[in-house]
């Protein structure tokens, strides 16, 4: 017998996928193949489905025609999609790898909670790669409720080249992840 349907809170079991509109399908596909290591699982002139794991698709791109008009980023819509990486070494390795493809972050920032690098695809959609700056969920949850976070919920920008050099020089991780003063 089935359980009765309730109005209790429903929590997703996992992230499935997102869909982006693209002005230049070929450029967008190449960007996501390079940046996220995605591969095409289905493609036709109007749609491309890509994945980076065993999920049938993590991203779908839809070809659109905007008559060359720029997107106004002040309007409602998707701002970015974020991916957590294993550690700071992985984040800086991603930075070095993408830099070799002339793909540079548009916004390197330490949010206090995370150290993040934001990139823009050919249509201006942002992808954030982040590492958490605290070891436990309790520490992260305490920080987001702290006065320090309330004073600066956005964070402090940093130079990825400087952070990379400090990392490669062996500076302690706790110091590298600490949010520096403006």
Order of alpha helices (4+ residues) and beta strands (2+ residues): beta-alpha-beta-beta-beta-beta-alpha-beta-beta-beta-alpha-alpha-beta-alpha-alpha
